Amino acid sequence: MLKPVRLAGHVIRKRINVGSKSDHEAVVLVCTQGEFKLRRRGGRAFVDAALDPLVGNRIRASGIVSAGQFIVDAIEVTGDA
């Protein structure tokens, strides 16, 4: 079982997995712990339009980190990036 974490940082849109079959633009959290593709628990794997409004903002979120993704349960916008 993965341990729940809380991360804070700013949200950007970035091309990830360049050159692979999974190459795509993603919503990414940039924080002191690294960069993680944001994904809502139960949300779509590649493109989740519900995350688009977060781009350009600072957030605090809780969830789990798995395979370079931050799968979030709760998100709080804390300001502009």
C-alpha positions in Angstrom: 0.0 0.0 0.0 1.3 3.5 -0.9 1.6 6.1 1.9 -0.5 9.2 1.6 1.5 12.4 1.1 0.9 16.2 1.0 2.7 18.2 -1.6 2.8 21.9 -2.5 4.1 23.7 -5.5 3.2 25.3 -8.8 1.3 23.7 -11.6 2.5 23.9 -15.3 1.6 22.2 -18.6 4.5 20.2 -19.9 5.1 17.6 -22.6 6.1 14.3 -20.9 7.3 10.9 -22.0 8.8 12.5 -25.1 9.4 9.9 -27.9 7.4 7.1 -26.3 3.9 5.9 -27.1 2.8 7.8 -24.0 4.2 11.2 -25.3 1.6 13.9 -24.4 1.0 17.3 -22.8 0.2 16.9 -19.2 -0.6 19.0 -16.1 2.4 18.7 -13.9 3.1 19.7 -10.2 6.6 21.2 -9.7 7.6 21.1 -6.1 10.8 20.6 -4.0 10.3 16.8 -4.1 10.4 16.8 -7.9 7.9 17.0 -10.8 4.8 14.8 -10.9 2.1 14.4 -13.4 -1.1 15.4 -11.7 -4.0 13.0 -11.9 -7.3 12.9 -10.0 -8.2 9.6 -8.3 -10.8 8.2 -10.7 -9.9 10.7 -13.4 -8.8 10.0 -17.0 -5.2 8.8 -17.3 -4.0 11.1 -20.2 -6.2 14.2 -20.4 -8.4 15.4 -17.6 -9.9 18.8 -18.4 -10.8 19.2 -14.7 -7.1 19.8 -14.0 -6.7 22.5 -16.6 -7.8 25.5 -14.4 -4.9 24.6 -12.0 -2.2 25.6 -14.6 -0.4 28.7 -13.5 -1.5 28.4 -9.8 0.2 27.3 -6.6 -1.5 24.4 -4.9 -1.4 22.2 -1.8 -2.7 18.7 -2.4 -3.0 15.3 -0.7 -2.9 11.9 -2.4 -0.3 9.2 -3.3 2.7 9.2 -5.5 3.0 6.3 -7.9 5.2 5.8 -11.0 5.9 9.6 -11.4 2.3 10.5 -11.0 0.7 12.4 -8.1 -2.8 10.9 -7.8 -4.7 13.5 -5.7 -7.7 13.2 -3.5 -7.9 16.8 -2.4 -6.5 20.1 -3.9 -6.4 23.6 -2.5 -5.3 26.5 -4.7 -3.1 28.7 -2.6 -2.2 31.5 -5.1 -0.8 32.4 -8.5 2.5 30.8 -9.5 
